[in-house]
Amino acid sequence: MFSNLTERLTNVVKDLRGRARLSEEQIEVALREVRMAMLEGDVALPVVKDFIDKIKVRALGEEVIGTLTPGQALIRVVRDQLTHLMGDTNADLNFAIQPPAVILMTGLQGAGKTTTTAKLARYLAQVKKKKVGVVSCDVYRPAAIEQLNVLAAEVNVDCYPSDIQSKPVDIAKSALQQARKSFSEVLIIDTAGRLAIDGEMMQELTELQVAVDAHETLFVVDAMMGQDAINTAKAFNDSVPLTGIVLTKADGDARGGAALSVRYVTGKPIKFVGIGEKIDALEPFHPDRIASRILGMGDVLSLIEEVEQKVDKEKAEKVARKLKKGKGFDLQDFRDQLLQMQNMGGLSSVIGRLPGASELTDQVKDNVNDKELIKLGSIIDSMTIQERQYPAILKSSRKKRIAAGSGTQVQDVNRLLKQFNQMQKMMKRMSKKGGMKNLMRGMGGRTPPGMQF
């Protein structure tokens, strides 16, 4: 998300950074670039106009021109205004009520409501440690009921029964009773969608909202709809009072205009963003972090949180203990590290959240190839346990067998072994006293082993 917008705005930031003086004319030129970047990023025209006007008022005053570092000051103003445009701070779900808290998921057909319902259930159960139940009130699409059943089992939450012969209101009321009996803290209700907004749909949502006294009504919208996403969100909010918005398929939208516009147009906060197809690809929406990401300043806080949630601490500690005792780092350990990286969205996802990532050269970006991680994993998976533990036994015939089993070439196996040997040396240095210092001195600023594809 935002890749086009980030590229344009990063150029503006790079041009402004370090400038000791800024004239009104230079500020006008910079803001013209920002305006064009936002319009090309599919941000709504009224949003862009208001955004630029507010920056201009601050930029032409003492806050920018009157400072000793006007370039940095203007960057800070743009970042602050971007953050404000998207809602200032993360808007959490409201759980300060008598449980179960009822969350109503609304939106058009195809926006990803059912999948998002399961993703949200998983997030609340695993991250927030809530007892969660889900139910489908989409009686018009029987496959939706079965889909939610399967997903609920995958994320290990209760799924209350639905019957296509029943009315959605009756299904929701029954699920609420069962949620109370089972002491659930949260009940998430997946509602029916339509290809377009109609009166019957809105009436059904209103009845559901009243019947279960929904504490949260979230509008699930496809970020790839662009301007249509904004118009649809506004129409929903006018008919059914919303408490928040969930942007889905954000990983597939290079422009990102919907995220910058939908909060402004509806007045409702973006609470979550879907960033992939996997069941764990849902994260809270933090306006300040997204603003930093858009301006190429990275998002280290989100990266740290993701490491906390997705890295297998037991395996990490096991490797640390092995290194401490002076035992070798074997190919199974290497395979585990590759899996950990894939769980976090791949190497490109991790690097993309680091400050200055947008300024990396195309050559460096091309070297960060997640497909290579998958290939390396396949090669290791084709080895026996003994071969993973003692790679020195891998001679010509074994290499041919491994290459055939993983659908690769012998050269690929040799490349893996070379990278593994480099990583072994790196781990050996880290295990010694002053290891990190020795490691950095030995690397001399080069790309770490295992990242050189």
Stockholm file with secondary structure:
# STOCKHOLM 1.0

chainA/1-453         MFSNLTERLTNVVKDLRGRARLSEEQIEVALREVRMAMLEGDVALPVVKDFIDKIKVRALGEEVIGTLTPGQALIRVVRDQLTHLMGDTNADLNFAIQPPAVILMTGLQGAGKTTTTAKLARYLAQVKKKKVGVVSCDVYRPAAIEQLNVLAAEVNVDCYPSDIQSKPVDIAKSALQQARKSFSEVLIIDTAGRLAIDGEMMQELTELQVAVDAHETLFVVDAMMGQDAINTAKAFNDSVPLTGIVLTKADGDARGGAALSVRYVTGKPIKFVGIGEKIDALEPFHPDRIASRILGMGDVLSLIEEVEQKVDKEKAEKVARKLKKGKGFDLQDFRDQLLQMQNMGGLSSVIGRLPGASELTDQVKDNVNDKELIKLGSIIDSMTIQERQYPAILKSSRKKRIAAGSGTQVQDVNRLLKQFNQMQKMMKRMSKKGGMKNLMRGMGGRTPPGMQF
#=GR chainA/1-453 SS CCHHHHHHHHHHHHHHTTCSCCCHHHHHHHHHHHHHHHHHTTCCHHHHHHHHHHHHHHHTSTTTTTSSCHHHHHHHHHHHHHHHHTTSSCCCCCCCSSSSEEEEEECCTTSCHHHHHHHHHHHHHHTSCCCEEEEECCTTCHHHHHHHHHHHHHHTCEECCCCTTSCHHHHHHHHHHHHHHTTCSEEEEECCCCSSCCHHHHHHHHHHHHHTTCSEEEEEEEGGGTHHHHHHHHHHHHHSCCSEEEEECGGGCSSCHHHHHHHHHHCCCEEEEECSSSTTCEEECCHHHHHHHHTTCCCHHHHHHHHHHHSCHHHHHHHHHHHHTTCCCCHHHHHHHHHHHHHTTCHHHHHHTSTTGGGSCHHHHHHCCHHHHHHHHHHHHTSCHHHHHCGGGCCHHHHHHHHHHHTCCHHHHHHHHHHHHHHHHHHHHHHSTTHHHHHHHHHTTCCCTTSCC
#=GC SS_cons         CCHHHHHHHHHHHHHHTTCSCCCHHHHHHHHHHHHHHHHHTTCCHHHHHHHHHHHHHHHTSTTTTTSSCHHHHHHHHHHHHHHHHTTSSCCCCCCCSSSSEEEEEECCTTSCHHHHHHHHHHHHHHTSCCCEEEEECCTTCHHHHHHHHHHHHHHTCEECCCCTTSCHHHHHHHHHHHHHHTTCSEEEEECCCCSSCCHHHHHHHHHHHHHTTCSEEEEEEEGGGTHHHHHHHHHHHHHSCCSEEEEECGGGCSSCHHHHHHHHHHCCCEEEEECSSSTTCEEECCHHHHHHHHTTCCCHHHHHHHHHHHSCHHHHHHHHHHHHTTCCCCHHHHHHHHHHHHHTTCHHHHHHTSTTGGGSCHHHHHHCCHHHHHHHHHHHHTSCHHHHHCGGGCCHHHHHHHHHHHTCCHHHHHHHHHHHHHHHHHHHHHHSTTHHHHHHHHHTTCCCTTSCC
//
